């Protein structure tokens, strides 16, 4: 979820019809924390190559899921989990005519009921910022991609947030099962994108994550 993410769509511009429907639902029900357009376009692009299935945590009113569904190839199954019953119902209604999309009510761990996935999108504002969260080695296909959203860009390495070492960001950037990097989508917004390593691939403990600035 992104702070004031729904408001980011007030500028207008072309949107896929399914995304527009989800944004309208978020506005109608006063949900402010939708996936921002910058994030959505990235998800739409990544979804195009995720034929083995897509999972998302933190559905909200379905804006991020709509971007994913707009980019996914026909026949690709999409699962999204939302813990708030009202929002889960709203999102399910947005996708009422899409048999390939399922909105599940419950804790983020419900993504573990299926998989592995080619693409896993974790809500960085929820349970995706540290130890004890989703295991990419188990939930991703080999070469599959995980996206963790809603980080504030850090200009230094190692990354810091509010003056302190950002352990949650390092958890993903240095995860032994991933090749990961941070992508800046806007001056105030970045995401971490990681690809699951092959089981025979050994990470280099001395290597810095790709794309990180040196302090």
Secondary structure, DSSP 8 states (H G I E B T S, - for coil): --TTTGGGGGG-----HHHHHHHHHHHHTT------HHHHHHHHHHHTT-TT-EEEE--TTSHHHHHHHHHS-TT--EEEEES-HHHHHHHHHHTTT-TTEEEEES-GGGGGGS--EEEEEE-TTTT-SSTTS--HHHHEEEEEEEEEEEE---SSSS-EETTEE-HHHHHHHT-TTEEEEEEEEETTEEEEEEEE--TT----TT---TT----
